[in-house]
Amino acid sequence: MIPARRRRRQPDELREEAISAARGILVADGPGAITLQSVAAALGMTHGSITHHFGTAANLQAAVADGLIEQLLTKVRAGTWALKAGQISEADLVDLVFDSFETTGVGKLIGWLSAVQSPLLQPLFERFARLSHDIATDRRDGSAFTEAELPIIIESIVTPALSASLIGSGLLQALDLPPVFTRQRVAENLAAQRAARVAASTTG
């Protein structure tokens, strides 16, 4: 019996499949498990095929980081616009960002990049800085947040969401606090900030 011929992937297709496989490895086993060998094994390919497209594990990890961070920024942007338009509540926005950090593995990846002092972090910070400007200058769906307010709003969600994705579950359990404690605290703080802004605008 003649063995089935292996399907030949196009370069762009192979790249996307490799990044997708690496994301699965990230969620299952953590950032350190993303190697050329592990991705090749997940795709049933030779190590050389993945090396040909990415060169090094660092380049593969960079591609995964870039995609996940862009996905995260897109969700933060969309969620902030929806909050501005009154389509969702502060609690909904908090859940959206926290879920993104926890389910995609981007929180673990950012923590790992920080631990190894990766240069990939600086572009991440720069993209978050541009995010505040993008949202502030977008006038769709109601009055915009000011550019001065947005960094505070974004930081007040992103920092605890990152922390929660790394140690939140274990810490809350150790402190005998409910699993949703951090999310509720962040949402309540955001609601209080909005109430203060509204009060200031009506009395100013």
C-alpha positions in Angstrom: 0.0 0.0 0.0 1.4 3.4 -1.0 1.5 5.8 2.0 -0.6 8.9 1.8 1.3 11.9 0.5 1.9 14.6 3.2 0.0 17.8 2.4 2.4 20.6 1.5 1.7 23.8 3.4 2.1 27.2 1.9 4.6 29.5 3.9 1.9 31.8 5.3 -0.3 28.8 6.2 2.6 27.1 7.9 3.4 30.3 9.9 -0.2 30.7 11.1 -0.4 27.0 12.0 2.9 27.2 13.9 1.8 30.3 15.9 -1.6 28.6 16.7 0.2 25.5 17.9 2.5 27.7 20.0 -0.4 29.4 21.6 -1.8 26.0 22.6 1.5 25.1 24.1 1.6 28.4 26.0 -1.8 27.8 27.6 -1.1 24.2 28.4 2.5 24.3 29.5 3.7 27.9 29.8 5.9 30.2 27.8 9.1 28.3 28.4 7.6 25.3 26.6 7.4 27.2 23.3 10.3 25.8 21.3 10.9 24.9 17.7 10.9 21.3 18.6 7.6 21.3 20.6 5.8 23.2 17.8 7.1 20.9 15.2 6.0 17.9 17.2 2.5 19.4 17.6 2.2 19.9 13.9 3.7 16.5 13.0 6.5 18.1 11.1 10.3 18.1 11.2 12.2 20.5 13.4 13.9 21.9 10.3 10.7 23.0 8.7 9.8 25.3 11.6 13.4 26.5 11.9 13.3 27.5 8.2 10.4 29.9 8.9 11.3 31.3 12.3 15.0 30.8 12.6 15.1 30.6 16.4 12.7 29.9 19.3 13.0 33.6 20.3 11.6 34.6 16.9 8.7 32.2 17.3 8.0 33.4 20.8 8.1 37.0 19.5 5.5 36.2 16.8 3.2 34.6 19.5 3.7 37.6 21.8 3.0 40.1 19.1 -0.3 38.4 18.1 -1.6 37.9 21.6 -0.7 41.5 22.7 -2.5 42.9 19.6 -5.5 40.7 20.5 -5.4 42.0 24.0 -5.2 45.6 22.9 -8.1 45.1 20.5 -10.2 43.9 23.4 -9.2 46.7 25.7 -10.0 49.2 22.9 -13.3 47.7 22.0 -14.3 47.3 25.7 -13.5 50.9 26.5 -15.4 52.2 23.6 -18.4 50.0 24.6 -18.2 51.4 28.2 -18.0 54.9 26.8 -21.2 54.3 24.7 -23.0 52.8 27.7 -23.3 49.4 26.1 -21.5 47.6 28.9 -20.8 48.2 32.6 -17.5 48.6 34.4 -17.9 45.0 35.6 -18.3 43.8 32.0 -15.1 45.6 30.9 -13.2 44.1 33.8 -14.4 40.6 33.0 -13.4 41.1 29.4 -9.9 42.1 30.2 -9.3 39.6 33.0 -10.7 36.8 30.9 -8.3 37.7 28.0 -5.3 37.6 30.3 -6.3 34.3 31.8 -7.6 32.3 28.9 -5.1 33.2 26.1 -2.0 32.9 28.2 -0.9 36.4 27.5 -0.6 37.2 31.2 1.9 34.3 31.7 3.7 35.4 28.5 4.1 39.0 29.7 5.3 37.8 33.1 7.8 35.6 31.5 9.1 38.3 29.1 9.5 40.6 32.2 11.4 37.9 34.1 13.9 37.4 31.2 14.1 41.2 30.6 12.9 40.8 27.0 13.2 43.8 24.7 9.7 42.8 23.5 8.2 44.6 26.5 9.1 48.1 25.3 7.0 47.9 22.2 4.2 46.6 24.3 4.4 49.7 26.6 4.5 51.9 23.5 1.4 50.3 22.1 -0.5 50.8 25.3 0.5 54.5 25.3 -0.9 54.9 21.8 -4.0 53.1 22.9 -4.9 55.9 25.2 -4.6 58.5 22.4 -6.6 56.3 19.9 -9.5 55.9 22.3 -9.5 59.6 23.5 -9.6 60.9 19.9 -12.3 58.6 18.8 -15.7 60.4 19.0 -18.0 57.5 18.2 -20.8 56.5 20.4 -21.0 59.3 22.8 -18.6 61.7 24.5 -15.0 60.6 24.6 -12.9 60.1 27.7 -10.2 62.7 28.0 -6.7 61.6 27.1 -5.7 62.4 30.7 -8.3 60.0 32.1 -7.6 57.0 29.9 -4.2 56.0 31.2 -5.6 55.8 34.7 -8.6 53.7 33.5 -6.4 51.4 31.5 -3.8 50.9 34.2 -6.4 50.3 36.8 -7.7 47.3 34.9 -4.6 45.9 33.1 -2.3 45.8 36.1 -4.6 43.8 38.4 -5.6 41.6 35.5 -2.0 40.7 34.8 -1.4 40.1 38.5 -4.5 37.9 38.7 -3.5 35.8 35.8 -0.1 35.1 37.4 -0.9 34.6 41.2 -4.4 35.7 41.7 -6.1 32.4 42.1 -3.7 31.0 44.6 -3.4 34.2 46.6 -7.1 34.7 46.9 -7.5 31.1 48.1 -4.7 31.5 50.6 -6.3 34.7 52.0 -9.7 32.9 52.1 -11.2 35.5 49.7 -13.8 34.7 47.0 -12.5 34.0 43.5 -14.2 37.1 42.1 -12.9 39.4 44.8 -10.3 41.2 42.7 -12.6 41.7 39.7 -15.3 43.1 42.0 -12.9 45.5 43.6 -11.6 46.8 40.3 -15.1 47.2 38.9 -16.2 49.1 42.0 -13.2 51.4 41.8 -13.9 52.1 38.1 -17.6 52.9 38.9 -16.5 55.2 41.7 -14.1 57.0 39.4 -16.9 57.5 36.8 -19.2 58.8 39.5 -16.6 61.3 40.6 -16.1 62.5 37.1 -19.8 63.0 36.5 -20.1 64.9 39.8 -17.2 67.1 38.9 -18.6 67.9 35.5 -22.0 68.9 36.9 -20.6 71.1 39.6 -17.7 72.6 37.7 
